Amino acid sequence: MSQTTAQSIQELTNTALTELAEIDAPEALEQWRVSWLGRRGGLTAILRGLSQLALEQRRELGALGNQAKTTLEENLERRAREISQARLARAADQERIDVTLPGRPVATGRLHPTTQVVREITDAFVAMGFSVVEGPEVEWDYYNFERLNIPQGHPARDMWNTLWVDYVNEAGQQPMLLRTHTSPMQARVMEQTSPPVRVVVPGKCYRYEATDATHEWHFYQVEGLAVDAGITFADLKGTLYEFARRLFGAERKVRFRCDYFPFVEPGVDMSIDCFACQGTTKDNGGSGNSSDNGGGCRICRDSGWIEIMGAGMVHPQVLAGVGYDPEQYTGFAFGLGPERIAMLKYGIDDIRHFYSNDLRFLRQF
């Protein structure tokens, strides 16, 4: 390492600028920058010698070093612009551009079909007084299961093929996972909010399962929750009936049947009447006119009904677990899959199309 002096700094600056003036390629500019201004460059090596000097000399030569660095950086930028302009000029000489020609149209993007349907769903509930919230995709077992009335060892956990995160806490437990549903936000929202509560929660979920035409290992879900004093099952039915009419048409009919979910009691699944065959295949034994091949209705499979979501009244233990008094407050919750809704609305026969990145499919929406 050479001794740091005002003369050495000036000589280095002059040498570097001389080399810079001879460069005419962008790649050589980067090599020059590393050679003179990099962590192991010439200027840096000289400035390291400042630590061996007296305080007054360090101040004086440090200012000169900073000035030299600024000079080199400014000249580097200027030379880069000059090289770029020179290359453009050469290209213009080689290929003349007709500026009177119309420009090429810019391809505009569009929303993914799942995003479109998620927005339609949330807009329908926002119009009924719900707020939209989001939650973490990497979740704790505490919220994904325990706070939803699914404790350790409960057989209902087998309903969700869980992807666990490779993390072990101090107690030797593995409490972190990729959320299997958006229902954990029920507990998270109620912990931080006093009734009344009316929220919808869109988001992505993950499950460890084989993929086929109707199953994906990752998918979207929209969770809904309403809690207040005096909420009844009639409120649940009225809200979801209005949602079905907003999304699928004012003429829609709905059907509720008993179902089981650990965090609601009673639980139901909700279906709408088939908008493809209007229930005619059910009435005439599967020979309706909704299918040209005589095989009945492909949408409802000749049942006349299409299941679109699960729902129910919030279980009292879930309310008590977040500090709500089940004797004072009641509520309802529901969950549906936007991809399934999109498949029904647009006649899509394979859920794997949504995430195969095939533009021929995506450009249809």
C-alpha positions, 0 to 999 in steps of 0.5 A, spaced: 500 500 500 502 506 497 503 512 502 497 516 502 498 524 500 495 529 496 500 528 490 498 520 490 491 522 490 491 526 485 496 522 481 491 516 482 485 521 479 489 523 473 491 515 471 484 513 472 481 519 468 486 517 462 484 510 462 476 512 462 477 516 456 479 510 452 474 506 454 468 505 449 464 499 451 459 498 457 463 492 459 469 495 460 466 501 464 464 496 469 471 493 470 474 500 470 469 501 476 471 495 480 478 497 479 478 504 481 472 505 486 470 498 488 472 495 495 479 493 493 480 498 488 485 503 487 482 509 490 480 505 496 487 502 497 490 509 498 484 511 503 485 506 507 492 509 509 488 515 512 488 511 519 495 511 519 496 519 519 495 524 524 488 527 525 489 534 521 492 530 515 486 525 516 481 531 515 485 534 509 486 528 505 479 525 507 476 531 504 481 530 498 479 523 497 472 524 497 472 529 492 476 524 488 471 519 488 466 524 486 470 526 480 471 519 478 463 517 479 461 523 475 466 522 469 464 515 469 456 517 469 458 522 463 462 516 459 457 511 460 452 516 457 457 518 451 458 511 450 450 509 450 449 515 445 454 513 440 451 506 440 445 509 438 447 513 433 451 508 430 444 504 430 441 509 427 445 510 421 445 502 420 437 502 420 433 508 419 427 509 423 420 511 419 417 515 425 411 516 421 409 509 422 404 507 427 406 504 433 405 497 435 399 496 440 401 494 447 398 488 449 394 490 456 394 485 461 387 482 465 385 480 472 386 472 473 379 469 473 380 467 480 381 474 482 375 476 478 371 472 482 374 473 488 372 481 487 365 479 485 364 475 491 367 480 496 363 486 492 356 482 494 358 482 501 360 489 502 354 491 499 350 487 505 355 491 510 361 486 510 368 489 511 374 485 507 380 483 511 386 478 510 390 474 514 397 470 514 398 464 509 403 461 514 399 460 520 399 457 527 396 450 529 392 454 535 388 459 530 388 453 524 385 448 529 385 449 536 381 456 536 376 453 531 374 447 536 379 442 533 383 440 539 390 436 538 387 428 537 380 430 534 378 426 528 376 432 525 383 434 523 383 428 518 378 432 514 384 437 512 390 434 509 395 439 512 402 441 510 406 443 516 412 447 516 419 445 518 419 448 525 419 445 532 418 450 538 422 449 545 416 444 547 418 439 541 412 441 538 411 443 530 405 448 531 406 452 524 403 450 518 400 453 511 393 454 513 388 449 510 382 454 510 381 461 511 377 460 518 383 462 522 381 469 521 374 468 525 378 467 531 383 473 529 378 478 528 374 476 534 380 477 538 381 484 536 374 486 535 368 487 539 361 485 536 358 487 532 362 483 527 361 482 519 367 480 515 369 476 509 376 474 508 379 472 501 385 468 501 389 462 499 389 456 502 394 449 502 392 442 502 397 436 501 392 432 496 393 429 489 390 434 484 385 432 479 379 435 475 376 438 482 382 438 487 388 442 487 393 443 493 393 450 493 386 454 492 383 460 494 377 461 499 372 466 501 370 466 509 365 470 512 363 471 519 357 475 522 357 476 530 352 480 534 346 480 539 340 476 536 343 473 530 339 467 528 339 462 522 334 466 519 339 471 518 344 466 515 339 464 510 337 471 508 344 473 507 346 467 503 340 467 499 341 474 497 349 473 495 346 467 491 342 472 487 347 477 486 352 472 483 348 467 479 341 471 478 335 474 481 331 467 479 336 463 483 333 458 488 337 455 494 337 449 498 340 448 505 342 441 508 345 439 514 352 438 514 358 437 519 363 442 521 367 442 527 366 450 528 359 451 527 353 448 530 348 447 526 352 446 520 349 446 513 351 446 506 348 450 501 346 449 494 343 453 488 338 450 483 342 448 477 342 454 472 344 449 466 338 444 466 333 448 471 332 441 474 329 438 468 334 432 468 332 430 475 324 431 473 325 426 467 330 421 469 336 424 466 334 425 459 333 433 459 335 437 453 341 441 457 346 436 454 347 434 446 350 427 448 344 424 451 348 423 458 344 428 462 346 435 465 354 435 466 353 441 471 349 438 477 349 430 475 342 430 474 340 432 481 338 439 479 342 442 485 349 445 485 353 445 492 356 452 492 358 453 500 358 450 507 356 454 513 352 454 520 352 458 526 358 459 530 359 454 535 358 457 542 365 454 544 369 458 539 365 464 541 367 463 548 374 461 546 375 469 544 372 472 550 365 473 547 359 471 551 355 465 548 349 467 552 349 474 549 352 473 542 350 469 536 353 469 529 354 465 523 360 463 518 360 460 511 366 459 506 366 458 499 371 456 493 372 462 488 375 457 483 369 452 484 364 458 483 368 460 477 368 453 474 360 453 475 359 460 472 364 459 466 363 452 465 370 450 466 371 442 467 378 442 470 380 446 476 388 445 474 387 450 468 387 456 473 394 455 475 397 452 469 399 459 466 396 457 459 394 464 456 389 460 451 385 459 457 386 465 461 385 470 455 378 468 455 376 472 461 
